[in-house]
Amino acid sequence: MIWKQLSNIVNRVRGFFSSKYSLRLVEDEPETIKPKTIYVIGDKDFQAIAVMLCPCGCNGKIHLNLLPGNKPTWSVSTKKGSPTLKPSVWRKIGCESHFFLREGVIIWASS
């Protein structure tokens, strides 16, 4: 347990020194998901799913529903080209990371 917590702390600190997240609109989910990239599947008028790698470093793939009416639902917006996700993302399995993405920057939720 202590090693998992220490690993999470190290990965989070490493993330503070790297660049912001970017957003890519794609028709289909890419075979390879790049770090610090959010892929929005759909087009400018219809967005279905957002896909990204977990920012903790575990490389878990996160799929977020963007379709209103289907719960849970997230929204993606951009400001000066940097993405924001609402609400927070809280993985219930695997690493159990809980974070916000605001203007391209990960903000870790308090435990």
Secondary structure as UniProt FT lines:
FT   HELIX           2..16
FT   STRAND          22..26
FT   TURN            35..36
FT   STRAND          37..42
FT   STRAND          47..53
FT   TURN            55..58
FT   STRAND          61..65
FT   TURN            68..69
FT   STRAND          75..79
FT   TURN            80..81
FT   STRAND          82..90
FT   TURN            94..95
FT   STRAND          98..102
FT   TURN            103..104
FT   STRAND          105..108
//
